[in-house]
Amino acid sequence: MKTKCPKCNSDNVKFEDYLGQKILVCNKCGYDESEKYESYPVDTSRKNQKVSPYKKGGHLRTK
């Protein structure tokens, strides 16, 4: 296990249990590794994004 903070390279760190994983938490700068173990999926589908009318085809295209 790492014993130094990857952000500020400090030895003043502690380990906590987060979702069954041991994560490093820095006492000096506040860095923690919990972002690496987030279990929420990121939605990358195109249905939530705005699509330009020029990219649409057929009768959906505006003039």
NORKAWO-V906331 format. One record per backbone hydrogen bond with DSSP energy under -0.5 kcal/mol. CO is the residue of the C=O (numbers start at 1). NH is the residue of the N-H. E is the energy in kcal/mol with one decimal. If there is no record, write none. Layout:
# NORKAWO-V906331
co: (CO CO)
nh: (NH NH)
e: (E E)
This chain:
# NORKAWO-V906331
co: (5 10 11 12 12 14 16 16 18 21 21 23 24 25 26 31 32 33 33 34 35 39 41 42 45 46 52 52 57 58)
nh: (9 5 13 27 28 25 18 23 21 18 23 16 33 14 30 26 35 36 37 37 38 41 43 44 48 49 55 56 60 61)
e: (-1.6 -2.1 -1.9 -2.5 -0.6 -3.0 -0.6 -3.0 -1.7 -3.4 -0.7 -2.3 -1.2 -2.6 -0.7 -3.1 -0.5 -1.1 -0.5 -0.8 -0.9 -0.5 -0.5 -0.7 -0.6 -0.9 -1.6 -0.6 -1.2 -1.3)
